[in-house]
């Protein structure tokens, strides 16, 4: 073998090699066992160094002399495969040595290569295949070793690719070709694939490293092809099973380019807004991505590393979904309007690529509500996987696991820590001490501890750590006005060292406010409008527009103690806010009257928020115009306070019981919307709320698709029709749809309630008729019901 290598080494002094030498080198690379790759490189480094740079030189010269010769092509393909293995399988090899083998020596070589590419008019020139393999390997290496993106030769390569190939009419032309549902395989020429795959991959890997030396801004790149990209994804999301290998590659690497800005850039919210300028477009794109990732044959091709198209595509989609969650309030939409949950569960548990598992678990933690988190039994797996990755990263010299930094892991866990089921699992596995160990090096851990400190068992674990308690006291004094000070106050508040004495005081006659508005600052614009309207009516309203500084918990407590009513502005962000949770909890403990209002479409309260507002009527500002919803809110504010016989029993529960009793609370204490007086406006959802709210459980199942008009028509048949025949038909429907005999008690109560609702509307219509009689005007369409009765 050594003699053969020496002969081959000597032959590389010339650019033109004999067929025999080409075959020997090619076979040597092809037959090499990956297990012995490191040993082979170590023993034959000089030969490989010479071979690699011979290859770059060949690629930069007049390739027409050899490009159609089979043995040259075979050698280049085998050398490219060797280099890919060098990148992904040799973690222990010095990256600088890899660079010496993989990177071209001079810019002149690169310039010559790009000149040949630009001169080529043949769409099927095999040179595009070979050069794509070389540039793809450089991109893979840069993505794995981001520090080398700063090497001048890499900067020059990507600067040229951006200017000469990507931001060009040719690139746009190829994008346009992809925007048809019936794509001919003939469009995937070697040149087209170089533009769509290789150029997109190179720029995405380079910009992933946040290198500032680039001729275009993220804004310019996204605005240049955002519409094309969205259209391509939408069109082909419905036919993933028909995708060719070439289409898969194009979509994967164009998506990688989009993800560089929307997922990894510090200003990703701005870039997401450029890509998805409206909520409607955002939701449509989310659905398209879910269609793609839901195609299970893709899951079966996931590799242990990020080097095949299927693995990169799924990683891209999960990364994008994580990035977009808090844009346009996407969490509730994904939770209730898509099937992502059933896709993520098996993906998280079976993926052989750790980053995909981590992203899938991260998404589950974001979109699964507390109840489902317990029901689907993923809490154990999720927590175990997170702490496995975290402990690996903590013990790693570079503080990372599977290329995921500790800081990224901790940012992901900030949201997870807000779920009651996760909190209990952390408490049971005694992981709090490990988190405390990381506090000084990673201050974000304090935010995690604040979320966890709502759990009774974790409160005990935190109190028992004297070092932490001293540190919190010190931080409270040192960072009084800083964000960290607010977090510190929040933790100490939950540990009951700051408000136990306050609970003994009773509300006195010095109440200064009629209403306090409790809200997440993401909903500030809406709450300012709400505040202005309430002030205009004459209410004294307390609201924190500027975010309190200093001892925020004391300021919050004083505001609650001096307010008669707390308006809780429900949204996903409100439920996820530690501060909002502390605020709502304190109002509940004080027995302050709470009126929930719903701000976010698709959102349904769960977890601690459901526990607090269960069985309360809420005003739905997502369903009605603001003025109409305000009338409902004022009506509720003015409504007499009814004493809840169960209030004392609920308040006497220890917070530790919330987790175990949530299921029963969810069943027995539902949160109900305030409905319009006009029964004709009621939707099937409104009917369901109304029936369940009046404990007509069988009727809710029997009349599952009824709206207001249907209910009125049913009542007419019951009142005016042949009673025996109608009862017989209802009995048959009940047996067929609910598998139960018809409840005459519920039916009688239903008739009575519908009669009452009709009287309310008739009275309202009568007043309108009287008012309009002078001018002989027609009754408004909203009162057409009067004509029916």
N, C-alpha and C positions, 0 to 999 in steps of 0.2 A: 504493500500500500504506500509506504513512504517513498519508494522509488517512483511509483506512478505519480504521486503528488509532485515530486521534484520535476519530473518530465512535463507535467501539465503546467507547473509554475513557469518553467522556462519558455513554454509555448506562448504564454500570455504577453510576451514582449512585442508581439505583432498584433495588429487589429484583425487581420484575416487569419482564421484558423481552419485547419483541415477538417474534413468530415469526421475523421477518426478522433481527433482531439475534442471536437464538439460533442461527440457521442460519449466519450469517456467522462468528460466533466458533467454532462447532463445525467448520465447514469449514476455517477457518484452521488450527486445531490438527491436524485430520485430514490435511491436505495438506502439512504441514510436513515437510521432508526432515531426517532425523536428523543428516545431515552438517553442516547449517547451524543446528543447534539452539543451540549456544553463541552464535553471531552474533545469532540472533533474540532470545535472552534478553537479551543485552547491549544491543541497540538498543531493546527494548520492555519493559524491566524494570518500569517503573512501571505499565504496562498489566497485565502478568502479576501483579504484586503485588496490584493492585486486584481482578483476576479471581479469584485464589486466595482472597482473604478474603471476596469476595462469595459464593463457593461455600460456605465454612464458615458464613457467616451464613444462607444459604438452607437448609443442612442442619440448622441449629439452630432454625429457625422452623417454623411450621405447614406441614408438607410436603404435607398433603393437597390444598393448593391447586394443586400442580404435579406431584406425584409420578407421576401417570398420563399426563402429557403427553409424547408421543414426543420432541419437540424438546428439552425439558429433559433427558430421560434420555440422549439422544444426546450432548448437550453434556457432561454429567457423565461419561459413559463416555470421551469423547475427551480430556477434561481429566485423567482418571485415567491414561490411557495416556501422555499427555504427561508427567505427573509421574513415572511409572515410568521413562521414558527419561531424565528429568532426574536420577534417582537413579543409574542404572546406566551411562549412557554418557558422562557429563561428569566424568571424573576430575580434569580440570584446573580445574574451577569451584570457587570458594571455598565450602566446606561451610556457612559462616555465611549466605551468600546463599541457598543451598538451604533452609536452615532458615527464613529470612524468608518464603519462598514456601510451604513445605509445612506449617508448624506453625500451629495456630490461635492467635489472639491472646490469648484470655482463657479462664479456667476456666469462666466462665458459659456460653460456647458449648458446651463439652463436657458440662456438667451438663444443659443443655437437650437435647442429643442423646441422652444416656442416659435421660432421662425419656421421650422419645418412643419409644425402643426398648422400655422396660419397659411402656409403656402399650399397645403394639401387640399385639393378640391374633391378628392375621392371619398365619398361617404363611407365606403367599406375598406378604406386603407387599413391593413392589419397593424400599422404603426400605432394607431389609436389604442388598440388592445394592449400592446406591450407598454406603452408609456402610461396608460391608465393604471396598470398593475404597479408600476414604480411609484407614481404619485399617491396611489391609494395606500401603499405601505408607509410612506412618509406621514400621511394623515393619521393612520392608525397609531404610529409611534408617537406623534405629537399629542394625540388625545390621551395616551397612556402616560406620557412624560411631558407635562405642560411646560416645564422650565425651559425646554429646548425650542419653544416657539420664538424665543428672543434671539436665536441664532440668526445672523444676517441673511444667510442663504435661504432660510425658511421664509423670512420676511419678503425677500425678493421674489420668491416663487409665488407667494400668495398675492402680493401686490400686482404682479403680472397677470395672474389668473383673473383677478377681479376686474382689471382694466381691459384686458384683451379678449376675455371669453365670457365672463358672467354678466357684467352690466352692458350687454350688447344686444343688438337686434337679433342676432343668431340664437342667443340663449332664449329670448322671448319667443322666437319662432318655434323652437322646440317645446317650450311650455304650452304654446297654443295647440300644437299637435296632440298633446296629452289630454286636451279638454274635449274629448268625445267618448261616449260610452262604448262605441264599437271601434276599438283601436286595431288597426292593421299591424301585424307583427313586422311588416316591412319598414315601419317608421323607426324601428330601433336599430339604426345603423351604428357602426363603431364610433363614428364622429358624434352622433347624437348622444350616445352613452357617455362619451368623454365629457361633454358639456353638462349633461343632466346629473350624472353620478359623480364622476371624478372631481369636477370643478366645485360642485356643491359640497362634497365631502371635505375637500381641502380647505375651503373658506370656513366651513363650520368648525373644523378642528382647530384652525388657527385662531378664529375669533372666540372660541370657547375659552382660550387662555387669556382673554381680555387684553390682548396686545393693542396698544393705542396707535401703532404705526400702520395705518390703513387708509386707503384713499377715499373710502365712503363711510358715512355714518350708518348706524343701525336704522335710523329713520328712512334714509334714502334707499337702503336695500329693501326694507319691508314694503315701502310704498311702491317700489318698482315692480314687485311681482306678487304682492299679497292677494290681490283679486284672482290672479291666475292660480295661485296655490289653493285658495279656498275652493275654487271651482273644481280643480282636479280632485281634491279630497272628497268633495260632495258627490261628484259624478261616480267615482269608482268605489265609494264606500258601500254601494248596494250590490257589488258583484265581486267581492274579494275572492270568492272561489274560482273566478275566471282569470285572476291575475297571472300574467306570465312572469318568469324570473326577471325579465328586463323591466317590466312595469313596477314590480315590487322594489327593485333597486332604485329606480327614478324617484318614486314616492318617498322611500326611506330617507334618501340623502337630501332631497329638497326640504323634507320635514326637519331634518337635522339642522339645516341652515336657519329655518324659522325658530327652532328651539333655542339656538344660541342666544337670541335676544329675549325671547319671551319666557325662558325658563331660568337662564343662568346669569343674565345681566342684572346689575344692581338696580336698573331703572325698568325692570320688566313690566311693571304696571302700565307704563307709558307705551311700551311696544305692543302689549296685548291690546291696548285701546286702539292702536293704529291698525293692527291686524283684524280686530273684531270691534268695529265702531259702534255696535248696538247690541242690546241684550238679545234680540231676535237672532242676529247673525251668530252671536256667541253660542246660544243654545243649539242652533242648527249644526254648528261645527262640532260641538260636544257630541251630539248624536251621531255624527258621521264617524268620529274617532271611535266611539263605542261600538258601532257596527263593525269597524275593522278589527278592533282588538277582541271582539266577540267570536271571531272565526277561529275555532279551536285548533285546526291543523297548524296554524302559526305557532301555537304554544308548544307543539310537539317538536319544533325545530329550534327551540331556544338552546343556546350553547352555554357553557360555563364561563365564557368570556365574550366580550363585545366585538366579535369579528365576523359574524354573518348577518345578512340583511334582516332576517326575521327577529333576531335578538335586538338589533339596533332599532328596528321599527317599534317593537313593543316597549322598549326602554324609552324611546322618544314620546310615544303616546302617553305613557304613565307620567313622565316628567311634565308634559304639557298640562295634563289634567290636574296635577298637583299645583301647578303655577296658576291655573285659572280659577281655582276653587273660590278664592275670595274676591274675584272680579265679577261684577254683575250679580253678586249673591248667588253663585252657582251651586253652592252646597245643597240647598233645598231642592233646586231643580234636579240635580243628579240623583238625589236621594229618592224623590217621589215620582219623577217622570222618566227615569231610565232603568235599565236592567244591569247597570254596572256592578252592583253588589254581587249578583250571582256569577258574574264573570271573574271578579277579583278573588273570591274565596279559593277556588281551586288553583288559580294562577299563583297566589301567594304561597300556597302550601306545596306546590309541585315544581316550581321553577328551579332550575339548576343554576341560574345566574343570580347571585345574591342581591345585586342592585335592583333587579326586577321584583324579587320577593320583598325587599325593603320598601320600594315604592308602592307596591300593591297593599302591603300592610299599612303604610302611611295613609293611603287613600281610604282604606277601610276605616281607620281611626277617625278620619275627617267626616266621612259621609254616613257612617252607621250611627244611629241614635242609641242612647243608653239602653233602651229596652232590647233592641235587636242585638246590641253588643253582647248581652247576656244570653239571648235566645240562640244565636248562631254559634255560641261557644268558641269564639275566636280570641277571646281576651287572653287566655293562657298562651296560645301560640304567638300572639302579637307581642306581649310583654317579654316572653322568653327570647324571641328573636331580636327585639330591640336591645335588650340588655346583653345578649350574646355579642351583637355587633359593637355595642358601646364599650364593653370590657375588652374586646379585641383591639379596638382603636386606642383605648386608654393605655394599653400595654405596648402599643406599637411605637417605635422610635419616631415616626412621623405623625403620630396621633391620628391615624386613619385606619379604616377597615374597608377592604374592597374598593379602594379609591374614594371612599366616603369619609370626609373629615368629621371629627367629633363635633365641631360647631354645627355642621349640617344635620347630624343625628339629633343633637339637642334641640335645634330649631323645630324639627319634626315632632319631637316629643312634647313640646309646649302645648300643642293642640290636643294630643292624646291624653295628657295629664288632666284635662278638664272633664273627662268622662268618669262617672262614679265607679263603673266596673273596673276600669283601669286603675283607679286610685286604690280600690280594695285589693287588687292583685299585687300592686307594688307594696302595700302594707303587709300582706300575707307573706311575701317573699323576702321581706326585710331588706329591700334595695335602697331605702332612704339614706342609710349611712354611706353607701357608695356614691350617691349623688352629692351628699354633703362634702365628701372628700374632693369633689371637683369644683366646688363653689368659687374658690379664690382664682383659679385659672380660667374658669368659664362662668362669668357673672350671670349668663342666661339661666343657669341652674336655679337661681333665686326665684325667677319667674315660674319655673316648674314647681318649686317647693310651695310657692303661694297657691298654685292650683291644687296641689296634693293636700295642702293643709286644711281643706274643707272636710277631709275624711277624719273621723274620730280617732281611729287607730293610729293614723299617721301623726295626728296632733300629739299623741302620747310619745311617739318615737322622736319627734322633734323636740319636745320639752325635755326629754331625758338626755339630750346632747348638749351638755353645758357649753362646749366650745362654740356651737352654733348660736346659742342664746346670747352669749357674750358678744359674738360677732354681730348679731342683729341689732343689739342695743347700741353698739358702737356705730354701725352704719346709719342707724336712725338719726343719730346726732350729727354725724359727719356729713351725710348726704341729705340733709333736711329738705332742700329745695329740688333735688335731682330726681329723675325717674326711678333710680334705685331706691331712693328714700320712700317713694310711694309703695314700692313692692315690699320694702321692709315693714312699713306700717301695716300693710295688708296681712303679712304673715303673722305679725304680733297680734293683730286684731283677731285673727282666726284662732290663735292660741289662747284667747280669752283673757290675755293679760292687760287688755286695754278697755274692755267694755263691760266687764262683769258688774261693776258698780253702777254703770249707767242704767242697766236693766231694772234696777230697784226704784228708779225715779218714775213718776207718773206724769203724763201730759197735763200741763197746768193751763190756766186761762190766758197765758201770754202767747198763745199760738199766733204766729205772724203770717202764715200762708194758708190759703185754702187748698192749694194743690202744689205738689212737687212732681216734676217730670224726671223720671229715671230712664236713661237712654244710653246707648252706645254712641260714641262720638262719630262713628261712621254714618249715623243717621241724623247728624247735626242739622242739615238743611231742612229736613222735614220737621224736626222738633222746634226749630226757630219759627216756622210757619204756625205750628200748633201753639206755641207760646204766645205769639202775636195775637192770634185769634182769641185765646182765653183772656188775655189782658184787655183786649178791645171789649169783650163782654162784661168785664168788671171783676174778674177773679184776681186774687193775689197769688202769684205763681213764682215758685222757686225753681231755677234751673241753672246748671253749671255750664255756661257757654265757653269759658276760657280754661277749663280744666284746673281745678283747685291745686294750689301748691302747698308745700308744708305738710302738716298733719291732715292728710286728706280724709282719713277715717273719722276723726273727730268732727271735721266740718260736715261730712256726710251725715253723721249721727245727729248733729244739731239740726240740720235741715229736715230730717225725718221727724224729729221730736216736735218741730214747730209747724208741721203740716198736717192737715186733716185727711187728705187723700193723696195717694201715690199713684201716678199714672205710669205703668210699666210698658215701655215701648218694645214690644216683642219682635225679635229678629234673631237670625242665627248668630250675628255678632254680639247681640246682647247676652245670649246664653253662654257664649264663649268668653265673656269678659269676667275676670276674677273680681274686678271692682263692682260690676253690676250685680254679680251674685252676692257679694257681701252687703251691698246696698239693699237688695230685695229681701235677703235673709233678715236683716235688722228691722226692716219695716214689718215683716211678718211676725217677728218676735214681739214687736211693740204693739201688735194688734191694730196697726194703722190700716185704714180701709184701702184696699188695692183695687184699681180698675185696669185690667190689661187692654192694650190696643195692639192690633196686628199691623205691622208696617211692611212685611216682606211676603211677596207672593210665593206660594208653595210651602211656606214655613209652617211647621206644626210643633208646638212646644213639647219638649221631652225632658227627661232627667230631673234635675233640681227645679227647673222652671215650671215644669208640669206639676211637680209636688206643691209648689207655692200657689199657683193660680188655678189649680183644679177646682172644678164646679163653679167657677166665676164666669159671668158673661163677659165677652170681649167685643170691642168695636173693631170691625174689619175695614181698615182704610185702604186695603188693596182691592176691595170689591166695589166700593161705592165712591162716587165723586167726593172730593174733600168736604164740600159744603154739606152734603147729605150725611156723611159720616160724622161730621161735627155736631149735627143735630142729634144724632143717636148718642154721641158722647155726652152732650149736655144733659140729655134726658136721663142718662145713667148717673151722671154726677148729682142731679137733683133728686134722684129716686131715694125714697126712705131707706135707711139702713136696716136690714133684717138680721137679727141675731142668729148666728150659726150655732145650733145646739152641739155640733161636733167639733167646734173650734178648739175648745179647751183640750179635748182628747187628742186632736191632731198636734197642737202645740206642745203637749206634754211628752211627745215622742222624743227620744234621743236621736240626734242627727245620724247616728250610726245605723239606725233602723231604716233610713230612707232607701238604702240600696236594696235591702231584702224585701221591702214592702212596696216598692215601686210598681210592681206588676198589678197588685191588687188595687193600688191607688188609680192606676191607669184605667182599670175596668170600672171602678165605682165612682171616680171623680173625673168626669170629662169636662173639658173646657168648651164652652158653647158660644157661638157668635150671636151678636144682636142682629135680628132680622128686620127687614123692611116691614112696615104695616101692610103693604100691598102683597097679598099672598100670590097674586099673578106673577110677581117678579121672582118668586122663589125658584131656585134651581134644584135639581135632584140632591145635590149636596146639602142645600138648606133644609130640604125636607127630612133628610137623614138626621141632621143635627136636631131638628125640631122634634121628631118622633122619639129619638133616643133621650133627648132632654126631658121628655114627658114620660119616660120609662115605658114606651110602647115598642118593646124590643121585637116582638113578632111582626108587628106592622112595619117596622123598619126593614125587616128582611123581605116581607111580602111585597112592599111597595118600593123596592130598591131603585127603580128607574123612573119614579114619579116626579113630576115637577108640580108647581102650584096649580096650573090649569088642570092637570090630570086629577089632582086631589079634589078640586071643586067638582069636576065631572063625576067622580066616584061618589061624592056626597049627594049629588043630584039623583043618581041611580038608587042610592040607599034610601033616600027620602021619598022619591016619587015612583020608583019602579015596583015590580012584583017581588015582594020581600023574600018569599020562599025560593024562587028561582035564583035571585041574586045571591042569597046565602049559600045555595047549592054550588053555584059557580065559584064563589069565594072559597068555599071549603075545598073544592077540587084544586084551585090555584094554590091554596095553602099547603096541601099535601104534596103537590108537585114541586113547589119552590122551596118549602121550608121543612118538609117531611114531618109536619105537625098538624094536628087538627086546629081548625080556626078557633081563636079565642074570642068568644062573644063579648067578654068583659073589655078587652082591648078595642074591639070594634065599636062598642058603645061609647067608650071614652074618646075614640077618634072622631066619631060623629059630633060629639059635644064640643070638642076643641075646634073642629073646622067651622061649626056654627058660630062659635065665639069669634073666630078670626074673620068670618064673613061680616059679622055685625060691626066689627071695628072698621073694616074697609067701607061698609055701607054708610056708616056715620061720617067718615072722612069725605066720601063722594057727595053726600047730601050737603055738607057745608060748602063744598066747592060749587055745587049747583046753585045754591042760594046766593052765593057771592057773584056768580056770573049771570044770574037771571036777568038783571037789569039791562045788560047789553045783548041779551038773546044769543050769547055765545054757546058753542057746542061744549059738551063736557070733554075735558082733556082725555087723551088716550090712556093715561095712567089710571083712569077711573072707569074704563070700559066694563069692569066687573058689575057696576051698578045696572047696566043694561041686561046682564045675565040674570040677575036676581029680581 
